[in-house]
Structures are given as structure tokens and as C-alpha cells.
Amino acid sequence: MLRCAFALLFVVAVSLPAYAQRVFQASALRGELVITQPPEALLNGKPVRMAPGVRIRNPMNMIQLSGSLLGQKLAVHYTLDPAGELRDVWILTDAELAKRPWPSSPDQARTWVFDTSLQRWSKP
């Protein structure tokens, strides 16, 4: 009986991250990503490099390898490192994509206001 309870608790604990709302940083921008030939990609139609150790998370928040996404147009939130290379990428769910507006440039992010608890941006 105790073993069954631990097994059930384990299954619930493992499945929770897939259903939990993801929390994005205020520095995360929205864009369209196409991975061409890792570490090369197109971000909003412009060439960009993926940083060594780039983290790409699929809609279930699990790490996805860049090679499995070649040529796909992906709606994403992303952050850049100081060298301008992709550091973190989150492939968006339909619900996340529906949250608008979301900045697509650093200039927009500087002038808009981000509510971290609601995960929403508002224009001034």
C-alpha cells in the first residue's frame, strides 16, 4: 500500500511541470525562429547564432535538441546573451501565443510595462 502511494506521488510530481504555467523573464522577446544549420538560425528572418549551451524548451517545457527542429517555423520567446547569440528559447503553446501584446524588440521592452505575476505586457 505504501509503495502504491509513493508511486502515485511520483507520477503526480513528474507530470506537474508539464501542466504548470511557464514564467518568462521580462527580457524575453517574442519572435519567429527557423533553425537552418545549428548553430545557425533565422530569427524574425535575420541570421542569428545559437550560443553554446543554448536551451530550447518545447511547449511541455522539456529540453529539445536543435537538430530535431530543422526548417520548422516556430513561434518563440527568446533571450540573447551579451554577444547577441540566442541563449534561451521557449517554443510557445497556443495559450502563450494568445497573450498579446508581447514585445518583439528591445526598444519595445524598454518602453512597455511588464506584470510578472500575470505574465502580461501593456503599452504605455
FIKOL-316901 format. One record per residue: residue in one letter; chain; x, y, z of N, C-alpha, C in turn. Coordinates in steps of 0.001 Angstrom, whole numbers, always signed. Example, Ala and Ser with C-alpha at 12.3 -4.5 7.8 and 13.67 -1.06 7.14 Angstrom:
// residues 2
res: A, chain: A, nX: +13190, nY: -5690, nZ: +7800, caX: +12300, caY: -4500, caZ: +7800, cX: +13200, cY: -3300, cZ: +7800
res: S, chain: A, nX: +12850, nY: -2250, nZ: +7080, caX: +13670, caY: -1060, caZ: +7140, cX: +12900, cY: +30, cZ: +7870
// end
This chain:
// residues 124
res: M, chain: A, nX: +817, nY: -1193, nZ: +0, caX: +0, caY: +0, caZ: +0, cX: +866, cY: +1265, cZ: +0
res: L, chain: A, nX: +1878, nY: +1272, nZ: +854, caX: +2769, caY: +2418, caZ: +927, cX: +3523, cY: +2598, cZ: -387
res: R, chain: A, nX: +3885, nY: +1494, nZ: -1011, caX: +4594, caY: +1534, caZ: -2279, cX: +3719, cY: +2156, cZ: -3367
res: C, chain: A, nX: +2431, nY: +1818, nZ: -3373, caX: +1496, caY: +2394, caZ: -4347, cX: +1341, cY: +3898, cZ: -4131
res: A, chain: A, nX: +1300, nY: +4310, nZ: -2872, caX: +1165, caY: +5732, caZ: -2568, cX: +2382, cY: +6503, cZ: -3060
res: F, chain: A, nX: +3588, nY: +5961, nZ: -2860, caX: +4798, caY: +6611, caZ: -3351, cX: +4822, cY: +6650, cZ: -4877
res: A, chain: A, nX: +4373, nY: +5578, nZ: -5517, caX: +4337, caY: +5547, caZ: -6981, cX: +3382, cY: +6611, cZ: -7512
res: L, chain: A, nX: +2215, nY: +6738, nZ: -6889, caX: +1250, caY: +7749, caZ: -7310, cX: +1806, cY: +9147, cZ: -7093
res: L, chain: A, nX: +2431, nY: +9389, nZ: -5962, caX: +3033, caY: +10686, caZ: -5674, cX: +4119, cY: +11016, cZ: -6695
res: F, chain: A, nX: +4923, nY: +10044, nZ: -7073, caX: +5973, caY: +10243, caZ: -8065, cX: +5376, cY: +10622, cZ: -9416
res: V, chain: A, nX: +4334, nY: +9921, nZ: -9853, caX: +3703, caY: +10210, caZ: -11146, cX: +3130, cY: +11625, cZ: -11154
res: V, chain: A, nX: +2490, nY: +12029, nZ: -10077, caX: +1928, caY: +13375, caZ: -9994, cX: +3047, cY: +14412, cZ: -10020
res: A, chain: A, nX: +4106, nY: +14187, nZ: -9264, caX: +5214, caY: +15142, caZ: -9201, cX: +5913, cY: +15283, cZ: -10546
res: V, chain: A, nX: +6055, nY: +14203, nZ: -11278, caX: +6723, caY: +14253, caZ: -12579, cX: +5850, cY: +14942, cZ: -13616
res: S, chain: A, nX: +4541, nY: +14773, nZ: -13536, caX: +3660, caY: +15350, caZ: -14548, cX: +3315, cY: +16811, cZ: -14286
res: L, chain: A, nX: +3499, nY: +17321, nZ: -13088, caX: +3149, caY: +18704, caZ: -12782, cX: +3882, cY: +19734, cZ: -13638
res: P, chain: A, nX: +5198, nY: +19618, nZ: -13864, caX: +5861, caY: +20646, caZ: -14665, cX: +5276, cY: +20792, cZ: -16066
res: A, chain: A, nX: +4731, nY: +19736, nZ: -16627, caX: +4170, caY: +19828, caZ: -17969, cX: +2891, cY: +20650, cZ: -17987
res: Y, chain: A, nX: +2187, nY: +20747, nZ: -16863, caX: +922, caY: +21463, caZ: -16821, cX: +1028, cY: +22821, cZ: -16145
res: A, chain: A, nX: +2129, nY: +23095, nZ: -15509, caX: +2286, caY: +24367, caZ: -14811, cX: +2509, cY: +25486, cZ: -15829
res: Q, chain: A, nX: +2037, nY: +26680, nZ: -15477, caX: +2257, caY: +27830, caZ: -16339, cX: +3730, cY: +28190, cZ: -16297
res: R, chain: A, nX: +4303, nY: +28418, nZ: -17465, caX: +5704, caY: +28816, caZ: -17508, cX: +5819, cY: +30297, cZ: -17167
res: V, chain: A, nX: +6893, nY: +30638, nZ: -16487, caX: +7153, caY: +32017, caZ: -16113, cX: +8289, cY: +32524, cZ: -16992
res: F, chain: A, nX: +8011, nY: +33589, nZ: -17742, caX: +9010, caY: +34165, caZ: -18635, cX: +9643, cY: +35390, cZ: -17996
res: Q, chain: A, nX: +10893, nY: +35619, nZ: -18326, caX: +11615, caY: +36780, caZ: -17840, cX: +11116, cY: +38020, cZ: -18580
res: A, chain: A, nX: +11254, nY: +39170, nZ: -17967, caX: +10883, caY: +40418, caZ: -18635, cX: +11773, cY: +40682, cZ: -19842
res: S, chain: A, nX: +12946, nY: +40064, nZ: -19874, caX: +13863, caY: +40259, caZ: -21006, cX: +13548, cY: +39348, cZ: -22186
res: A, chain: A, nX: +12565, nY: +38458, nZ: -22038, caX: +12211, caY: +37542, caZ: -23120, cX: +11389, cY: +38269, cZ: -24180
res: L, chain: A, nX: +11834, nY: +38172, nZ: -25409, caX: +11151, caY: +38793, caZ: -26543, cX: +10427, cY: +37719, cZ: -27344
res: R, chain: A, nX: +9468, nY: +38128, nZ: -28154, caX: +8733, caY: +37178, caZ: -28998, cX: +9263, cY: +37280, cZ: -30421
res: G, chain: A, nX: +9325, nY: +36132, nZ: -31081, caX: +9767, caY: +36136, caZ: -32469, cX: +9450, cY: +34833, cZ: -33162
res: E, chain: A, nX: +9888, nY: +34757, nZ: -34421, caX: +9742, caY: +33535, caZ: -35211, cX: +11141, cY: +32989, cZ: -35459
res: L, chain: A, nX: +11343, nY: +31737, nZ: -35100, caX: +12651, caY: +31106, caZ: -35213, cX: +12602, cY: +29972, cZ: -36215
res: V, chain: A, nX: +13598, nY: +29944, nZ: -37096, caX: +13801, caY: +28819, caZ: -38012, cX: +15252, cY: +28391, cZ: -37845
res: I, chain: A, nX: +15461, nY: +27164, nZ: -37398, caX: +16821, caY: +26648, caZ: -37247, cX: +17240, cY: +26097, cZ: -38602
res: T, chain: A, nX: +18301, nY: +26670, nZ: -39163, caX: +18743, caY: +26285, caZ: -40507, cX: +19805, cY: +25188, cZ: -40440
res: Q, chain: A, nX: +20926, nY: +25490, nZ: -39842, caX: +22010, caY: +24519, caZ: -39674, cX: +22712, cY: +24861, cZ: -38373
res: P, chain: A, nX: +22402, nY: +24157, nZ: -37289, caX: +22967, caY: +24540, caZ: -35987, cX: +24476, cY: +24739, cZ: -36058
res: P, chain: A, nX: +24979, nY: +25820, nZ: -35499, caX: +24338, caY: +26789, caZ: -34615, cX: +23703, cY: +27975, cZ: -35340
res: E, chain: A, nX: +23502, nY: +27874, nZ: -36645, caX: +22910, caY: +28973, caZ: -37410, cX: +21388, cY: +28870, cZ: -37425
res: A, chain: A, nX: +20735, nY: +30034, nZ: -37405, caX: +19276, caY: +30072, caZ: -37435, cX: +18836, cY: +31411, cZ: -38006
res: L, chain: A, nX: +17544, nY: +31514, nZ: -38256, caX: +16935, caY: +32778, caZ: -38656, cX: +15968, cY: +33180, cZ: -37549
res: L, chain: A, nX: +16122, nY: +34396, nZ: -37071, caX: +15237, caY: +34925, caZ: -36041, cX: +14557, cY: +36143, cZ: -36642
res: N, chain: A, nX: +13241, nY: +36051, nZ: -36802, caX: +12478, caY: +37114, caZ: -37463, cX: +13052, cY: +37419, cZ: -38844
res: G, chain: A, nX: +13502, nY: +36368, nZ: -39535, caX: +14015, caY: +36497, caZ: -40893, cX: +15457, cY: +36946, cZ: -41002
res: K, chain: A, nX: +16129, nY: +37197, nZ: -39870, caX: +17518, caY: +37661, caZ: -39887, cX: +18430, cY: +36579, cZ: -39322
res: P, chain: A, nX: +19643, nY: +36444, nZ: -39876, caX: +20568, caY: +35426, caZ: -39371, cX: +20968, cY: +35684, cZ: -37917
res: V, chain: A, nX: +21043, nY: +34602, nZ: -37149, caX: +21463, caY: +34672, caZ: -35751, cX: +22171, cY: +33366, cZ: -35411
res: R, chain: A, nX: +23079, nY: +33419, nZ: -34456, caX: +23757, caY: +32209, caZ: -33985, cX: +23183, cY: +31801, cZ: -32640
res: M, chain: A, nX: +23150, nY: +30506, nZ: -32425, caX: +22767, caY: +29991, caZ: -31117, cX: +24028, cY: +29913, cZ: -30266
res: A, chain: A, nX: +23933, nY: +30376, nZ: -29039, caX: +25064, caY: +30354, caZ: -28119, cX: +25408, cY: +28902, cZ: -27775
res: P, chain: A, nX: +26675, nY: +28639, nZ: -27457, caX: +26993, caY: +27308, caZ: -26949, cX: +26166, cY: +27054, cZ: -25688
res: G, chain: A, nX: +25522, nY: +25933, nZ: -25631, caX: +24687, caY: +25613, caZ: -24474, cX: +23308, cY: +26237, cZ: -24519
res: V, chain: A, nX: +22867, nY: +26646, nZ: -25713, caX: +21527, caY: +27224, caZ: -25829, cX: +20499, cY: +26232, cZ: -25285
res: R, chain: A, nX: +19500, nY: +26767, nZ: -24578, caX: +18433, caY: +25921, caZ: -24029, cX: +17162, cY: +26178, cZ: -24817
res: I, chain: A, nX: +16709, nY: +25156, nZ: -25524, caX: +15463, caY: +25239, caZ: -26280, cX: +14455, cY: +24371, cZ: -25552
res: R, chain: A, nX: +13364, nY: +24988, nZ: -25126, caX: +12321, caY: +24255, caZ: -24394, cX: +11083, cY: +24133, cZ: -25264
res: N, chain: A, nX: +10557, nY: +22913, nZ: -25353, caX: +9358, caY: +22670, caZ: -26147, cX: +8124, cY: +23134, cZ: -25370
res: P, chain: A, nX: +6921, nY: +23050, nZ: -25946, caX: +5728, caY: +23529, caZ: -25238, cX: +5458, cY: +22836, cZ: -23904
res: M, chain: A, nX: +6015, nY: +21650, nZ: -23691, caX: +5853, caY: +20968, caZ: -22406, cX: +7006, cY: +21305, cZ: -21458
res: N, chain: A, nX: +7824, nY: +22297, nZ: -21844, caX: +8939, caY: +22805, caZ: -21045, cX: +10085, cY: +21814, cZ: -20893
res: M, chain: A, nX: +10181, nY: +20877, nZ: -21816, caX: +11286, caY: +19920, caZ: -21813, cX: +12327, cY: +20379, cZ: -22833
res: I, chain: A, nX: +13590, nY: +20073, nZ: -22558, caX: +14667, caY: +20463, caZ: -23460, cX: +14507, cY: +19740, cZ: -24797
res: Q, chain: A, nX: +14639, nY: +20498, nZ: -25879, caX: +14523, caY: +19964, caZ: -27240, cX: +15851, cY: +20227, cZ: -27941
res: L, chain: A, nX: +16373, nY: +19247, nZ: -28633, caX: +17629, caY: +19423, caZ: -29362, cX: +17371, cY: +20184, cZ: -30656
res: S, chain: A, nX: +18289, nY: +21089, nZ: -30986, caX: +18100, caY: +21939, caZ: -32158, cX: +18011, cY: +21140, cZ: -33454
res: G, chain: A, nX: +18728, nY: +20038, nZ: -33543, caX: +18710, caY: +19232, caZ: -34759, cX: +17350, cY: +18629, cZ: -35081
res: S, chain: A, nX: +16508, nY: +18469, nZ: -34075, caX: +15180, caY: +17899, caZ: -34306, cX: +14177, cY: +18944, cZ: -34789
res: L, chain: A, nX: +14603, nY: +20204, nZ: -34870, caX: +13699, caY: +21288, caZ: -35247, cX: +14076, cY: +21951, cZ: -36571
res: L, chain: A, nX: +14975, nY: +21345, nZ: -37321, caX: +15469, caY: +21953, caZ: -38553, cX: +14342, cY: +22329, cZ: -39505
res: G, chain: A, nX: +14383, nY: +23575, nZ: -39989, caX: +13468, caY: +24028, caZ: -41023, cX: +12058, cY: +24370, cZ: -40563
res: Q, chain: A, nX: +11727, nY: +24160, nZ: -39303, caX: +10377, caY: +24454, caZ: -38816, cX: +10267, cY: +25928, cZ: -38411
res: K, chain: A, nX: +9142, nY: +26562, nZ: -38768, caX: +8879, caY: +27922, caZ: -38307, cX: +8237, cY: +27817, cZ: -36934
res: L, chain: A, nX: +8910, nY: +28382, nZ: -35939, caX: +8473, caY: +28249, caZ: -34556, cX: +8179, cY: +29613, cZ: -33950
res: A, chain: A, nX: +7018, nY: +29744, nZ: -33325, caX: +6701, caY: +30944, caZ: -32545, cX: +7360, cY: +30757, cZ: -31184
res: V, chain: A, nX: +8218, nY: +31693, nZ: -30817, caX: +9037, caY: +31516, caZ: -29615, cX: +9112, cY: +32793, cZ: -28781
res: H, chain: A, nX: +9482, nY: +32606, nZ: -27528, caX: +10039, caY: +33666, caZ: -26694, cX: +11515, cY: +33334, cZ: -26592
res: Y, chain: A, nX: +12362, nY: +34348, nZ: -26542, caX: +13800, caY: +34094, caZ: -26532, cX: +14524, cY: +35178, cZ: -25765
res: T, chain: A, nX: +15725, nY: +34843, nZ: -25314, caX: +16641, caY: +35831, caZ: -24744, cX: +17962, cY: +35713, cZ: -25492
res: L, chain: A, nX: +18695, nY: +36810, nZ: -25508, caX: +20007, caY: +36859, caZ: -26145, cX: +21078, cY: +37052, cZ: -25083
res: D, chain: A, nX: +22265, nY: +36519, nZ: -25336, caX: +23382, caY: +36761, caZ: -24430, cX: +24040, cY: +38094, cZ: -24807
res: P, chain: A, nX: +25044, nY: +38553, nZ: -24047, caX: +25676, caY: +39840, caZ: -24360, cX: +26305, cY: +39915, cZ: -25752
res: A, chain: A, nX: +26654, nY: +38765, nZ: -26330, caX: +27239, caY: +38749, caZ: -27678, cX: +26167, cY: +38759, cZ: -28765
res: G, chain: A, nX: +24881, nY: +38767, nZ: -28379, caX: +23802, caY: +38784, caZ: -29350, cX: +23406, cY: +37405, cZ: -29866
res: E, chain: A, nX: +23878, nY: +36349, nZ: -29200, caX: +23528, caY: +34978, caZ: -29595, cX: +22343, cY: +34486, cZ: -28771
res: L, chain: A, nX: +21552, nY: +33585, nZ: -29372, caX: +20392, caY: +33027, caZ: -28675, cX: +20850, cY: +32250, cZ: -27448
res: R, chain: A, nX: +20291, nY: +32564, nZ: -26306, caX: +20650, caY: +31871, caZ: -25068, cX: +19530, cY: +30945, cZ: -24605
res: D, chain: A, nX: +18312, nY: +31476, nZ: -24494, caX: +17155, caY: +30688, caZ: -24057, cX: +16053, cY: +30826, cZ: -25094
res: V, chain: A, nX: +15399, nY: +29707, nZ: -25401, caX: +14296, caY: +29701, caZ: -26361, cX: +13172, cY: +28864, cZ: -25775
res: W, chain: A, nX: +11961, nY: +29412, nZ: -25809, caX: +10769, caY: +28683, caZ: -25385, cX: +9825, cY: +28602, cZ: -26575
res: I, chain: A, nX: +9528, nY: +27401, nZ: -27052, caX: +8542, caY: +27233, caZ: -28108, cX: +7178, cY: +27417, cZ: -27455
res: L, chain: A, nX: +6360, nY: +28293, nZ: -28016, caX: +5128, caY: +28708, caZ: -27359, cX: +3966, cY: +27750, cZ: -27583
res: T, chain: A, nX: +3136, nY: +27653, nZ: -26561, caX: +1860, caY: +26955, caZ: -26681, cX: +860, cY: +27944, cZ: -27289
res: D, chain: A, nX: -305, nY: +27456, nZ: -27695, caX: -1336, caY: +28347, caZ: -28242, cX: -1768, cY: +29377, cZ: -27205
res: A, chain: A, nX: -1890, nY: +28958, nZ: -25940, caX: -2305, caY: +29880, caZ: -24874, cX: -1255, cY: +30975, cZ: -24653
res: E, chain: A, nX: +22, nY: +30607, nZ: -24698, caX: +1090, caY: +31597, caZ: -24527, cX: +1129, cY: +32554, cZ: -25716
res: L, chain: A, nX: +916, nY: +32026, nZ: -26898, caX: +925, caY: +32851, caZ: -28103, cX: -240, cY: +33839, cZ: -28103
res: A, chain: A, nX: -1335, nY: +33483, nZ: -27452, caX: -2519, caY: +34348, caZ: -27409, cX: -2321, cY: +35559, cZ: -26500
res: K, chain: A, nX: -1316, nY: +35525, nZ: -25619, caX: -1068, caY: +36664, caZ: -24728, cX: -420, cY: +37784, cZ: -25537
res: R, chain: A, nX: -1219, nY: +38808, nZ: -25767, caX: -743, caY: +39947, caZ: -26549, cX: -1061, cY: +41218, cZ: -25801
res: P, chain: A, nX: -320, nY: +42252, nZ: -25961, caX: +885, caY: +42325, caZ: -26779, cX: +2080, cY: +41710, cZ: -26054
res: W, chain: A, nX: +3097, nY: +41356, nZ: -26821, caX: +4379, caY: +40899, caZ: -26281, cX: +5459, cY: +41544, cZ: -27140
res: P, chain: A, nX: +6463, nY: +42152, nZ: -26526, caX: +7463, caY: +42877, caZ: -27324, cX: +8289, cY: +41950, cZ: -28208
res: S, chain: A, nX: +8617, nY: +42467, nZ: -29384, caX: +9454, caY: +41705, caZ: -30305, cX: +10807, cY: +42379, cZ: -30512
res: S, chain: A, nX: +11028, nY: +43492, nZ: -29813, caX: +12319, caY: +44175, caZ: -29906, cX: +12704, cY: +44728, cZ: -28539
res: P, chain: A, nX: +14003, nY: +44938, nZ: -28311, caX: +14440, caY: +45525, caZ: -27040, cX: +13861, cY: +46922, cZ: -26819
res: D, chain: A, nX: +13663, nY: +47696, nZ: -27896, caX: +13085, caY: +49035, caZ: -27754, cX: +11669, cY: +48963, cZ: -27193
res: Q, chain: A, nX: +10866, nY: +48030, nZ: -27701, caX: +9516, caY: +47863, caZ: -27175, cX: +9558, cY: +47446, cZ: -25710
res: A, chain: A, nX: +10430, nY: +46514, nZ: -25369, caX: +10522, caY: +46025, caZ: -23989, cX: +10918, cY: +47143, cZ: -23027
res: R, chain: A, nX: +11736, nY: +48093, nZ: -23494, caX: +12154, caY: +49211, caZ: -22638, cX: +11003, cY: +50174, cZ: -22359
res: T, chain: A, nX: +10091, nY: +50324, nZ: -23313, caX: +9035, caY: +51320, caZ: -23143, cX: +7729, cY: +50734, cZ: -22613
res: W, chain: A, nX: +7525, nY: +49427, nZ: -22724, caX: +6299, caY: +48799, caZ: -22243, cX: +6470, cY: +48403, cZ: -20778
res: V, chain: A, nX: +5369, nY: +48057, nZ: -20132, caX: +5381, caY: +47674, caZ: -18719, cX: +5021, cY: +46193, cZ: -18606
res: F, chain: A, nX: +5831, nY: +45443, nZ: -17837, caX: +5635, caY: +44001, caZ: -17691, cX: +5110, cY: +43689, cZ: -16297
res: D, chain: A, nX: +4020, nY: +42936, nZ: -16224, caX: +3467, caY: +42457, caZ: -14961, cX: +3903, cY: +41006, cZ: -14792
res: T, chain: A, nX: +4866, nY: +40768, nZ: -13896, caX: +5427, caY: +39427, caZ: -13752, cX: +4410, cY: +38421, cZ: -13219
res: S, chain: A, nX: +3500, nY: +38855, nZ: -12363, caX: +2537, caY: +37902, caZ: -11798, cX: +1510, cY: +37446, cZ: -12837
res: L, chain: A, nX: +1094, nY: +38342, nZ: -13722, caX: +139, caY: +37985, caZ: -14770, cX: +809, cY: +37539, cZ: -16057
res: Q, chain: A, nX: +2134, nY: +37769, nZ: -16148, caX: +2874, caY: +37447, caZ: -17361, cX: +2271, cY: +38165, cZ: -18570
res: R, chain: A, nX: +2027, nY: +39456, nZ: -18404, caX: +1425, caY: +40270, caZ: -19466, cX: +2176, cY: +41594, cZ: -19603
res: W, chain: A, nX: +2252, nY: +42054, nZ: -20841, caX: +2824, caY: +43355, caZ: -21151, cX: +1694, cY: +44328, cZ: -21419
res: S, chain: A, nX: +1927, nY: +45587, nZ: -21120, caX: +966, caY: +46622, caZ: -21505, cX: +1740, cY: +47791, cZ: -22110
res: K, chain: A, nX: +1138, nY: +48354, nZ: -23140, caX: +1751, caY: +49511, caZ: -23789, cX: +1408, cY: +50760, cZ: -22985
res: P, chain: A, nX: +2345, nY: +51712, nZ: -22922, caX: +2062, caY: +52940, caZ: -22154, cX: +988, cY: +53794, cZ: -22811
// end
